């Protein structure tokens, strides 16, 4: 019996299927397969490619399906690196029936950024979205994958188990969702260094309501009890978790409780938002958690007949904890506008201002200050940057099979250090319905006392009844410093591709570069799709 169960587990572990309707299980083709194989070669000549003049890569992907369940297989081989994967490394099976989905194997679920936020787990989960009921829910149990580190001992020292629950109800104008997630480490090694078993219980309540047709209010509250080391001593005082899962948390010396909440009130013309996350807010359901901050955002916009305008204003403060050594404040505001003069001319512009204030100090030394020399490690700085750009397009002479268009772009960026960066571009494109295309682009860049000028001309067309495509491009870039030419680079590039019955695709590219000598690079590729 044990051997039978083991064989059954191994058979199931081969499946890596996308979700499928069990009601259609036996109506699907019994056997299906798809995949592709690709070969890429590159050959370089000249000083730039003297180290490795020739490189090749061969990759293949193949998947065999049995009644909708997939057996994936892939490999990649090259003269630089070899890789190989097969179904035992990663498997999942997700049958679905009338809004109910069963997840077996490796999966990713998102409950809330304050509870479960996309960590991979290997186990079982059930999602329920019954049709027309307005209810939804999910329950999961499995092994949580730890974040990857450079220390193999850390990766293998714990067996992290997690389970969670989500329940939600949605109506025409309201919705409410409650999610809970708990994770803990089964420690397999002794306490060594800073490797400690952890435990976490987090809860989230979110909802939204609409009223007066165009006005809505939505918000979310999160709570997390996080134990940094489950081997630490217990405390007599109970953990103030403020949720029904109080009995699942053991209060220890390394246990901390943190809260988070966000609220947004909006109209189609104006939205106001506020978010606050306590210092040290953590959850084992997320690989990375930003905490110790508060955000205030204002968004506004309106659509006119031919014009749209929108703006954004935001303030973010970090380092709210009194014992924090880093305090920063960011002020961001931007304005965007788009104006369509007629069917041929479009104008758009954008302006943004980013201001950061940072204050860093050594809190330990500050408490023991005896002289002014102890403040040497303190740092206070303000940084301001401005960005602005304008873009215009003009489509003209759209008669017959030819279309002509002209585009212009101008951008500027400046910092408080008076460093000015400007770039301008002008482009012209002529295209024909059969596939012919001719274009010219001119670009200039100015950075303080230096600037560059670039120009490229290209022409392309189809051949063999549009089964093939070729293109030739000539480029020139000149670099100047204090009005003196420092570098002049020319390059000629050509590309060609040919498609046979959408299964065989041949590609080749050639590049000739003149810069203190002549270098060349040739690439040849082939791709076959089953």
N, C-alpha and C positions, 0 to 999 in steps of 0.2 A: 504493500500500500504506500509506503514512504517513497519507493522508487517511482511509482505511478504519479504521485503528487509532484515529485521533482521533475519528471519529464513534462508534466503539464505546465509547471511554472516556466521551464525553459522554452516551451513552445509559445507560451503567451509573451515571453520576453522578446521574441523576435518581432512582434507587431509594432509598427510605428505609424498608425493610421490617423488621418484627419477624421474629424467627427462625422458620423454617418447615421442615417435614420435606420433603426433596426427594422422598421416596417418595410423598408425597401431592400433589406439584406439579400434575400434570395432572388430579387429581380435584377441585381447588378450582374454584369458579366463575371463568369467564374474566374477567369484569368485575364489580367491586364498587365502591361508593362510600359514604362517610359524611361527615358534617360538621354544622356548625350555624352559624347567624347570630344575632347578638344586638344589640339596640339599647337603650341606656340613656339616659334624660333626667332631669335634675334642675333644679328651679326653686326658688330661694330668695328670700324677702322678709324685710326687716328689716335692722338694722345689721350683723348677722353675715355677711350675704351681699351686701353692697353692692359688693364688688370684682368678683365674677363671679357674677351672679345666675342665669345659665343655662349649663349645660354638657351636652354630649351626647357619646356614645361609640358607635361602630359597629364591631363585630368580626365576623370570619368565619373559619371553618376548614373546609377541604375536602380530602379525600384520595381519590384514584382508585386502585383496586387492579387489577392485571393478574396473575392467577394468584398472588395473595397478596403481590405486591410493590406497595409504596405510593408514590404521587406526592403528597406533602403540599403544601398551599398555605394560607396564612393572611395576613390583613391586619387592621389596626386603624386607624380614622380617627376623629378627634375634633377639637373646636375648641381643644384644648390640645396634642395631639401626634399625629403620623402615623407608623406603622410598617408595614413590608412585609417578608415573608420568602418565599422560594421554594426549591425543591429544591436549587439550585446552592449555597446557603449551607451546607447541612448534609445530607449523605447517608450512608446506610449500607445494606448488603445483607448479610443473615445467614442463608444457607441452612443447614439442619440435617438430618442423616441418622443415625439410630441412635446417638445420643450424641456425634456429631462435628458441630461447628459451625464454619463459616467466617465470619469477620467481615471485611467490606470497607468502607472508609470511616472515619467517625468512630466511635470506640468508647471505652469505659472498662473497665478491668480492675483487679482488686484481687488482688495476690499476698500482700503482707504490709505492715504499717505501716512496716517497716524497709527495704523495697525499692521495690515498685511499689504505690502507694496511691491509685488513682483519678484520675490525670491523664488528660486527653483526648489521644488520639493518632489521627492520620489515616494509615491504612496497612492492613496485613493482619494477621490473627491467626487461629490455629486452636486451638480448645478440644476436648479429648477426654475424654469420660466414658463409656467402654464399659460397657454394661449388665452387671451382676453380676460384673464383673472386680475391682472394688475399686481399680483404677488411675484416675488422672486426671492431666491435663497440659494445658499451654498453651504456645504459642510466639507471639511477636508481633514485628513490625517496622514502624516508621512514624515520622512526624514528631510530635514531642511539642509540645503547645501550651504556650507560656510563660505564666506568670501575667500578668494584665493590669496595666498600670501607667499612670500619667498621662503618660509620656514616649513618644511615638510612635517616636522613634529607638531606644529600648531594645527595644520590641516587635518591630521589624523588623530589628534588627541581627544576629540569629543565626538559623540554621536548625538547630534541635535535633533530632537523630536518636536514637532509642532502640530497643533490642531486648531481649527477655527470654525466660526459660524457666522453667517450673514443672513439677515432677514430684511426684506424691503417690501413696501407697498406704495403703489403709484396710482393716482387718479388723474383726472383731466387737468386739475389745477394744483395738485399737491403731491408730494412724495416724501417718504420717511424711510431711512435705512439705518439699521443697527448692525454693527459688526464687532466681533471679539476674536482675539487671537492670543494663544498662549504657546510659548516655546521654552524648552529647558534642555540642558545638556546632561547626557549620561556619560559621566567621566570614566575613561578607561585607563588613564595614566595618573600617576601621583601628581600633586601640585608642584609644578616646576616653574620657577621664574615668574613671568607675568601671564602665564597660561592658566586661566581659571574657568571653571564651569559657570555658566550664566543661566539666568532665568528671567522670563519676562511675561507680563500679563498686560495686554492693552485693549482698550475699548474705544469705540467711536460711535457717535450719533450724528447723523446729518439729515437735512431736510430742506425742502423748498416749497414755498407757497406763492401763488399768483393772485393778484387782486386788481381791480379796476382795469382789467384787460392788458394794460401795457406796463404794469409795475409788478416787480417780483422781489422777493427777499429769500435768501438762502444762506445757510450756515452749517458749520460742523464743529463739534467739540470732541476732543480726544484726550485720553488719560492713559498713562503708562506707568506701571510699577516695574522697575528694572533692578535686578540684583546682579551686581558685578561679580560676586564670588559666592556661590552657594555653600562653600566650606566655611564661610565666616560665621561668627557667633550669632545666635538669635537675640532679638530684642523683645522686651516684655510689652512695650507699647504697640498697639495695633497699627497696621499700615492704613492710612487714610486714602483708600483707593477710590471711594465714591462710586462704586458700581457693585452690582450683585455678585461679582466674582471674587469678593473679599476672601472667601475661604480657600481660594486657589493660590494665594500668595503667602509666603512665609517671610515675616519681617526679620531682616538681618541687618548687621552693622553696615553692609555694603548696599542696602536697598535704598533706592531713591524713587520718589513719586513726582511726576511732572505732568503738566497740562498743556494743551494747545487748543486754540479755537480760531475760527475765521468766519467772517460774515460779509455778505455783499447785498447791497440794495441797488436795484437797477431799473432803468427805463430804456426804451429804445434809443434815447438821445443821451443819457447820462447814467454811468455806473460808478458806485462808490464801494470800495472794498477795504477791509482791515483784517490782518492776520497776526496772531501772536503765538510764539512757541517758546515754552519755558527753557531756561538753560538745562542742559543735560537730558533733554527729552530724547529717548532712544526706544527703538523697538527692534526685536530680532526678526521681524517680518520685512525689514528693509536693509539692503546692503549699505546704504549711505543715507544718513539723516541730518539735514540742516536744522540746527536749533539755536536758541539764544538770539532771537531776532523778532522784530515787529515791522510790518509793512503797511503802508497806507497808499492806496492807489485810487486814481480818478481817471476815468475814461469818458470821452465825449465824442460824438460824431453825428453828422447829418448828411443825408443824400438829397441833393437838389436835382433838378431836371437834367442838367449837363455837368454838374459839378458835385464832387464829394469832398468833405473835409472832416478830419478827425484829429484828436489830440489826446495825449496821455501825460499824466503827472504822477510821480511816485516818490515816496520817501521810505528808505530802509535804514533801520538802526540795528547794529550788531554789537555784541558784547554788553548785554544788559545786566549781567550778573555783577554785583559789586566787587567780587574777588577776581573778575576777569582782568587780564593784563592788556587786552586789546579792545578798544572801542572805536567804532567807525560809523559814519553816517553817509548815506548816498542820496543824492537828489538828482532825479532824472525827469526831464520833460521833453516832449517831442510834438511835432506838428506835421501832418501830412495832408496834401491836397492834390486832387486830380481834376482836370478840366478838359472836356471833350468839346472843342470848338465846333467841329462838324465831323462827318464820317471819315475825313482824311487827316485831320490834325488832332493830336492828343498832347497835352501838357501835364506834367506831374512834378512835384517838388517835395522835399523833406528837409526838416531841420530838427536837430536833437542836441541837447545839452546834458552833459554828464559831469556831476560834481561829487567828489569824494573827500571826506574829512576823516583822518585816521589819527588816533592817539594811542601810542604803545608805551608801556612802562613796566618796570620790574616791580611787581607788587610786593615781593618778599623783601627786597632792599628798601622799598618805600616805607615799610613799617619799622625799619631799623635805621632810618636816615639820621645822620649826625652832622653832615656837612653838605654843601652844595655839590661837591664832586660826586655824590651818590646818585645824582640825577642824570649822569652822563648817558645811561642806557635808555633814557626817555626819548621818544620821538613823536613829533606832532607835525603833520603835513596836510596840505590841501592840494588837490589836483582837479583841474577843470579841463574838459575837452569839449569842443564844439564840432558838429558835423552838419554839412549842408550840401544838397545836390539838386540839380534840375535836369529833367529828361524831356525831350521833345521828339515826336515822330511825325513824319509827313508822308503819306501814301499818295502818289500822283501818277498820272498817265496809266490808269488801270483800264486799258482798252485792248480788245482782242485777247491774245494768249499771254501777253507780257504784263508784268506788274513791276512798278518802280517804287522804291521807298527810300527815305532819307531820315537818319536819326542823329541826334546830338545829345551829348551828356557832358555835364560839368559838375565837378565835386570839389569840396574843400574840407579840410580837417585842420584844426588848430588846438594846441594845448596851452596851458598857462605858462609854459616855458617859451612861448612865442615861436615854437616850431610849427611852420606852415607847410602843409602838404596839399597840392592842387593837381588835379588831373582833368583833362578834356579829351573827348573823343568825337569823331565825326565819321559816319558810316553811310555807304550807299550800296544798295542791293537791287539787282535786276534779275527777275526770275521768270521762267516760262513754264507753262503747264506740263510740257513734255518732260521736264526735269532739269533743263539747263539753268544754271545759276552763275551770275557774275557779281563780285562784290569787291569793295575797296574800304579799308578801315585806316584811320589816321588817329594816333594817340600821342598826347604830350603829357609829361609829368614834371612837376616843379617841386623840389624839396630844398628850401633855403637857397644856397648858392649853386646848386647843381640841378640839372634837368635832363630829360631824355626825350627823344623823338622816335616814334615808330610808325611804320606803314606796312600794310600787307595787302596783296592783291590775289584773289583766288578765282578759279573758274572750274566748274564741274558739270557733268552731264551723265545721263544714263546710256546704256548700250544693251544690245541683245534683248530687245523687247522688254526693257526695264528689269532684266534679271541681274544686270551688273551696274556698278556705279563707280566713276572715277572722279578725282579732284586733284588739282595742282595749285599750290600756294607759294608765293614768293614773299619773303619777309625781310625787312631791314630795320635794325635798331641802332640808334646813335646815342651815346652818353657823353654829357658835357659837365665839366667842373670849372667854375670861374671863366666861363665862355670859351674854354679850350676843349677840343674833342679828345676824349680819353679812350673810347672804345667804339668800334664800328663792326657790327655783326650782321652778316648776310646768311640767309638760309633758304633752301629750296626744298619743299616737301611735296610728296605725291602719295596718293592712296588709291587703292582699287579693291573692289569686292565683287564677288560673283556668287549667285545663289542658284542652286540646282534643285528644283522641286521642293523648296523650303526645308530640305533636309541636309544638303551639303552646302556649306558656306566657306568660300575661300577668301582670304584677306591678305593683302600685302601693302606695306608702307615703306617709303624710302625718304630719308632725310639727309641733306648735304648741308653742312654748317661751316662757314668760313669765319674763324676767329683766332688769330695768331696761328694760322695753319688751317688745313681742311680736314674735317672729320665727317664720317658718314655712318648711318645706322640703317640696317635693313631688317624688317620683321616680316615673317610669313606665318600665317595662321590658318588652321582648318578646324571646322566644327561640324560634327555629325549629330543629328537629332533623330531619335527613334520615333 
